[in-house]
Amino acid sequence: MDQKKLFALLQLTDSAFPIGGFSHSLGLEAYAQQYAVSRKKMDPEVLLHALICIIENSGSLSLPFVRAAHNVVTVRNSTKCDQHQNVLGELQAQVKHESNGQSTGSSEIGNETKARDDVLSVSIQSLVQLDKLYEACSSNHIARRSSTRQGRSLLEASLHTFPSLERQGMTGISTELPHCHHAVLHGAIMGGLGLGLEDTISSFVFGIVRTLVATAVRLDVLGAMEGQKLQWKLQEICADVIERNKAKTVEQAGIKFPVVDILQNTHDTLFAKLFYS
């Protein structure tokens, strides 16, 4: 990875990047409160189990969409690059002919431009379909609300930060996508910045783990130092989750631990809460 792409990856995964991740607990707050009703305190083993369940659910549901969105944008950019080379070739040939006293029409160049616009339109429509499918696959309104809010924030912050995304026509996504789910936009934006699929998937899972650990610390079920130790411990689990889910298609996406998902669905009924979801 070259330095420019590395800096882009680090900036996007920085906790200071304004996508609102720390406003969401991914269901951990509801899980902790439901557990505290009967047992008063969450044991470390129970916390670890809850984190693993949430990571597994995120990986099995979201990673196929991250992968699919990344592939859509990567293929689109590759096609545009090939067409750009064709247009340059046509322009050079036109200049050469005109310098020899001959004239050529611009129909071929116009066709190339139209084809490039068609590729952009098809890629946006593909992202729209992925966004709609993710909406249908999301199992509760709390998860959908969290995903769409983070997705819109990620898109807005990325378009403002990285000019190359606007040059690629990514601004059209904000008006075309009906929901702007986080997983879809993460894959699309990372692909638009030229980051590889492995880095895209790993950074998405890293964001999930970072948010969960920060949530546990803020809920006072884990200390700051222990939180960092636990985050490092979870890396092995994350690698396994990525390996099992990175090749899945969106048709195979789904959650594995429904109890955690059901508890997240009760978030709005909590008497007192720190997080939006």
C-alpha positions as a Python dict, from the first residue, in 0.01 Angstrom:
ca = {
    (1, 'M'): (0, 0, 0),
    (2, 'D'): (139, 341, -93),
    (3, 'Q'): (163, 619, 164),
    (4, 'K'): (-132, 822, 33),
    (5, 'K'): (-369, 526, 56),
    (6, 'L'): (-235, 438, 401),
    (7, 'F'): (-304, 789, 528),
    (8, 'A'): (-656, 776, 382),
    (9, 'L'): (-720, 444, 557),
    (10, 'L'): (-586, 572, 889),
    (11, 'Q'): (-795, 888, 865),
    (12, 'L'): (-1114, 696, 788),
    (13, 'T'): (-1060, 455, 1078),
    (14, 'D'): (-962, 730, 1323),
    (15, 'S'): (-1212, 772, 1604),
    (16, 'A'): (-1204, 1147, 1535),
    (17, 'F'): (-1350, 1099, 1185),
    (18, 'P'): (-1705, 1234, 1229),
    (19, 'I'): (-1936, 945, 1147),
    (20, 'G'): (-2105, 935, 1488),
    (21, 'G'): (-1983, 589, 1584),
    (22, 'F'): (-1962, 669, 1954),
    (23, 'S'): (-2333, 753, 1964),
    (24, 'H'): (-2416, 388, 1900),
    (25, 'S'): (-2357, 81, 2116),
    (26, 'L'): (-2452, -183, 1854),
    (27, 'G'): (-2687, -340, 2106),
    (28, 'L'): (-2435, -369, 2391),
    (29, 'E'): (-2611, -114, 2614),
    (30, 'A'): (-2943, -298, 2593),
    (31, 'Y'): (-2765, -629, 2654),
    (32, 'A'): (-2584, -489, 2961),
    (33, 'Q'): (-2901, -343, 3113),
    (34, 'Q'): (-3104, -658, 3057),
    (35, 'Y'): (-2827, -864, 3216),
    (36, 'A'): (-2801, -625, 3513),
    (37, 'V'): (-3171, -666, 3596),
    (38, 'S'): (-3112, -1016, 3731),
    (39, 'R'): (-2741, -1026, 3810),
    (40, 'K'): (-2646, -665, 3894),
    (41, 'K'): (-2299, -690, 3740),
    (42, 'M'): (-2169, -814, 3408),
    (43, 'D'): (-1890, -1069, 3445),
    (44, 'P'): (-1587, -1046, 3210),
    (45, 'E'): (-1679, -1379, 3051),
    (46, 'V'): (-2033, -1260, 2983),
    (47, 'L'): (-1904, -935, 2833),
    (48, 'L'): (-1664, -1125, 2607),
    (49, 'H'): (-1946, -1353, 2494),
    (50, 'A'): (-2167, -1053, 2415),
    (51, 'L'): (-1892, -884, 2215),
    (52, 'I'): (-1822, -1200, 2016),
    (53, 'C'): (-2192, -1242, 1935),
    (54, 'I'): (-2221, -882, 1813),
    (55, 'I'): (-1903, -911, 1604),
    (56, 'E'): (-2026, -1238, 1455),
    (57, 'N'): (-2361, -1082, 1365),
    (58, 'S'): (-2194, -778, 1211),
    (59, 'G'): (-1957, -994, 1011),
    (60, 'S'): (-2216, -1238, 879),
    (61, 'L'): (-2467, -966, 787),
    (62, 'S'): (-2255, -668, 682),
    (63, 'L'): (-1933, -801, 528),
    (64, 'P'): (-2105, -945, 217),
    (65, 'F'): (-2247, -598, 148),
    (66, 'V'): (-1913, -427, 213),
    (67, 'R'): (-1751, -664, -35),
    (68, 'A'): (-2024, -623, -298),
    (69, 'A'): (-2022, -242, -281),
    (70, 'H'): (-1642, -233, -300),
    (71, 'N'): (-1649, -455, -608),
    (72, 'V'): (-1910, -235, -779),
    (73, 'V'): (-1698, 79, -742),
    (74, 'T'): (-1369, -96, -821),
    (75, 'V'): (-1506, -243, -1144),
    (76, 'R'): (-1663, 93, -1234),
    (77, 'N'): (-1334, 278, -1185),
    (78, 'S'): (-1143, 15, -1381),
    (79, 'T'): (-1387, 47, -1671),
    (80, 'K'): (-1370, 426, -1660),
    (81, 'C'): (-990, 411, -1668),
    (82, 'D'): (-997, 192, -1980),
    (83, 'Q'): (-1246, 424, -2148),
    (84, 'H'): (-1036, 726, -2054),
    (85, 'Q'): (-740, 571, -2234),
    (86, 'N'): (-960, 512, -2538),
    (87, 'V'): (-1075, 875, -2539),
    (88, 'L'): (-715, 996, -2516),
    (89, 'G'): (-626, 775, -2809),
    (90, 'E'): (-912, 917, -3015),
    (91, 'L'): (-810, 1273, -2931),
    (92, 'Q'): (-449, 1209, -3028),
    (93, 'A'): (-562, 1055, -3357),
    (94, 'Q'): (-789, 1352, -3424),
    (95, 'V'): (-508, 1601, -3363),
    (96, 'K'): (-280, 1401, -3592),
    (97, 'H'): (-536, 1393, -3874),
    (98, 'E'): (-615, 1763, -3842),
    (99, 'S'): (-246, 1849, -3853),
    (100, 'N'): (-233, 1663, -4185),
    (101, 'G'): (-525, 1865, -4322),
    (102, 'Q'): (-786, 1599, -4253),
    (103, 'S'): (-1089, 1623, -4026),
    (104, 'T'): (-1259, 1357, -3821),
    (105, 'G'): (-1599, 1354, -3656),
    (106, 'S'): (-1646, 1355, -3283),
    (107, 'S'): (-1905, 1078, -3286),
    (108, 'E'): (-1663, 813, -3161),
    (109, 'I'): (-1548, 1033, -2876),
    (110, 'G'): (-1910, 1111, -2797),
    (111, 'N'): (-1986, 741, -2787),
    (112, 'E'): (-1702, 686, -2541),
    (113, 'T'): (-1834, 965, -2319),
    (114, 'K'): (-2185, 820, -2331),
    (115, 'A'): (-2050, 476, -2243),
    (116, 'R'): (-1864, 624, -1947),
    (117, 'D'): (-2183, 791, -1823),
    (118, 'D'): (-2369, 463, -1867),
    (119, 'V'): (-2111, 284, -1651),
    (120, 'L'): (-2156, 547, -1378),
    (121, 'S'): (-2534, 510, -1393),
    (122, 'V'): (-2517, 131, -1375),
    (123, 'S'): (-2280, 140, -1076),
    (124, 'I'): (-2505, 378, -883),
    (125, 'Q'): (-2807, 160, -957),
    (126, 'S'): (-2612, -143, -831),
    (127, 'L'): (-2539, 40, -507),
    (128, 'V'): (-2906, 137, -480),
    (129, 'Q'): (-3005, -230, -506),
    (130, 'L'): (-2750, -325, -240),
    (131, 'D'): (-2880, -49, -14),
    (132, 'K'): (-3240, -168, -54),
    (133, 'L'): (-3142, -529, 7),
    (134, 'Y'): (-2953, -438, 325),
    (135, 'E'): (-3260, -250, 446),
    (136, 'A'): (-3467, -563, 391),
    (137, 'C'): (-3211, -783, 568),
    (138, 'S'): (-3183, -557, 875),
    (139, 'S'): (-3378, -732, 1145),
    (140, 'N'): (-3482, -446, 1371),
    (141, 'H'): (-3547, -74, 1351),
    (142, 'I'): (-3268, 13, 1596),
    (143, 'A'): (-3003, -152, 1380),
    (144, 'R'): (-3142, 15, 1067),
    (145, 'R'): (-3144, 355, 1234),
    (146, 'S'): (-2786, 317, 1351),
    (147, 'S'): (-2666, 197, 1011),
    (148, 'T'): (-2832, 473, 809),
    (149, 'R'): (-2717, 752, 1040),
    (150, 'Q'): (-2356, 634, 1033),
    (151, 'G'): (-2374, 577, 658),
    (152, 'R'): (-2497, 928, 583),
    (153, 'S'): (-2238, 1080, 815),
    (154, 'L'): (-1962, 873, 653),
    (155, 'L'): (-2067, 982, 304),
    (156, 'E'): (-2094, 1350, 396),
    (157, 'A'): (-1759, 1356, 578),
    (158, 'S'): (-1582, 1160, 303),
    (159, 'L'): (-1710, 1380, 19),
    (160, 'H'): (-1601, 1688, 213),
    (161, 'T'): (-1258, 1541, 293),
    (162, 'F'): (-1153, 1358, -25),
    (163, 'P'): (-1190, 1559, -352),
    (164, 'S'): (-1122, 1250, -563),
    (165, 'L'): (-1458, 1103, -462),
    (166, 'E'): (-1643, 1402, -606),
    (167, 'R'): (-1448, 1377, -930),
    (168, 'Q'): (-1562, 1016, -960),
    (169, 'G'): (-1926, 1121, -945),
    (170, 'M'): (-1982, 987, -594),
    (171, 'T'): (-2192, 1291, -503),
    (172, 'G'): (-2480, 1129, -690),
    (173, 'I'): (-2491, 854, -430),
    (174, 'S'): (-2624, 1090, -164),
    (175, 'T'): (-2937, 1160, -367),
    (176, 'E'): (-2983, 819, -528),
    (177, 'L'): (-2941, 582, -232),
    (178, 'P'): (-3271, 559, -43),
    (179, 'H'): (-3123, 457, 294),
    (180, 'C'): (-2742, 504, 286),
    (181, 'H'): (-2653, 202, 498),
    (182, 'H'): (-2311, 206, 658),
    (183, 'A'): (-2184, -124, 518),
    (184, 'V'): (-2270, -29, 159),
    (185, 'L'): (-2113, 315, 182),
    (186, 'H'): (-1803, 188, 361),
    (187, 'G'): (-1732, -51, 75),
    (188, 'A'): (-1810, 210, -191),
    (189, 'I'): (-1598, 487, -38),
    (190, 'M'): (-1301, 262, 32),
    (191, 'G'): (-1320, 135, -325),
    (192, 'G'): (-1342, 490, -455),
    (193, 'L'): (-1023, 579, -269),
    (194, 'G'): (-842, 286, -430),
    (195, 'L'): (-810, 79, -113),
    (196, 'G'): (-800, -298, -151),
    (197, 'L'): (-1076, -536, -50),
    (198, 'E'): (-880, -687, 241),
    (199, 'D'): (-811, -344, 391),
    (200, 'T'): (-1173, -242, 335),
    (201, 'I'): (-1315, -544, 514),
    (202, 'S'): (-1058, -533, 796),
    (203, 'S'): (-1119, -164, 861),
    (204, 'F'): (-1495, -221, 882),
    (205, 'V'): (-1454, -494, 1144),
    (206, 'F'): (-1197, -282, 1329),
    (207, 'G'): (-1455, -3, 1352),
    (208, 'I'): (-1707, -246, 1502),
    (209, 'V'): (-1460, -366, 1767),
    (210, 'R'): (-1343, -14, 1851),
    (211, 'T'): (-1702, 101, 1900),
    (212, 'L'): (-1787, -197, 2121),
    (213, 'V'): (-1484, -154, 2345),
    (214, 'A'): (-1546, 221, 2379),
    (215, 'T'): (-1909, 145, 2467),
    (216, 'A'): (-1806, -103, 2737),
    (217, 'V'): (-1571, 153, 2890),
    (218, 'R'): (-1836, 426, 2891),
    (219, 'L'): (-2088, 187, 3046),
    (220, 'D'): (-1835, 124, 3325),
    (221, 'V'): (-1830, -251, 3272),
    (222, 'L'): (-1467, -232, 3163),
    (223, 'G'): (-1169, -13, 3248),
    (224, 'A'): (-977, 180, 2985),
    (225, 'M'): (-661, -30, 3015),
    (226, 'E'): (-855, -355, 3023),
    (227, 'G'): (-1048, -232, 2722),
    (228, 'Q'): (-733, -201, 2514),
    (229, 'K'): (-616, -543, 2627),
    (230, 'L'): (-953, -693, 2532),
    (231, 'Q'): (-950, -517, 2195),
    (232, 'W'): (-615, -675, 2115),
    (233, 'K'): (-745, -1013, 2230),
    (234, 'L'): (-1041, -983, 1994),
    (235, 'Q'): (-812, -952, 1690),
    (236, 'E'): (-785, -1329, 1654),
    (237, 'I'): (-1162, -1363, 1663),
    (238, 'C'): (-1196, -1083, 1409),
    (239, 'A'): (-955, -1256, 1172),
    (240, 'D'): (-1165, -1572, 1191),
    (241, 'V'): (-1489, -1378, 1134),
    (242, 'I'): (-1339, -1209, 829),
    (243, 'E'): (-1209, -1534, 685),
    (244, 'R'): (-1549, -1704, 717),
    (245, 'N'): (-1753, -1416, 575),
    (246, 'K'): (-1540, -1226, 324),
    (247, 'A'): (-1634, -1449, 30),
    (248, 'K'): (-2007, -1467, 104),
    (249, 'T'): (-2257, -1319, -138),
    (250, 'V'): (-2529, -1080, -24),
    (251, 'E'): (-2781, -1362, -70),
    (252, 'Q'): (-2598, -1551, 206),
    (253, 'A'): (-2597, -1258, 451),
    (254, 'G'): (-2774, -1296, 785),
    (255, 'I'): (-2731, -1288, 1161),
    (256, 'K'): (-2614, -1584, 1369),
    (257, 'F'): (-2711, -1484, 1724),
    (258, 'P'): (-3073, -1363, 1728),
    (259, 'V'): (-3094, -1312, 2106),
    (260, 'V'): (-2849, -1021, 2090),
    (261, 'D'): (-3047, -879, 1801),
    (262, 'I'): (-3375, -908, 1993),
    (263, 'L'): (-3224, -731, 2294),
    (264, 'Q'): (-3100, -449, 2070),
    (265, 'N'): (-3457, -407, 1949),
    (266, 'T'): (-3557, -307, 2305),
    (267, 'H'): (-3316, -12, 2318),
    (268, 'D'): (-3586, 254, 2288),
    (269, 'T'): (-3769, 108, 2589),
    (270, 'L'): (-3474, 153, 2827),
    (271, 'F'): (-3555, 392, 3111),
    (272, 'A'): (-3213, 559, 3097),
    (273, 'K'): (-2952, 526, 2825),
    (274, 'L'): (-2624, 680, 2711),
    (275, 'F'): (-2641, 581, 2345),
    (276, 'Y'): (-2872, 656, 2056),
    (277, 'S'): (-2885, 291, 1955),
}
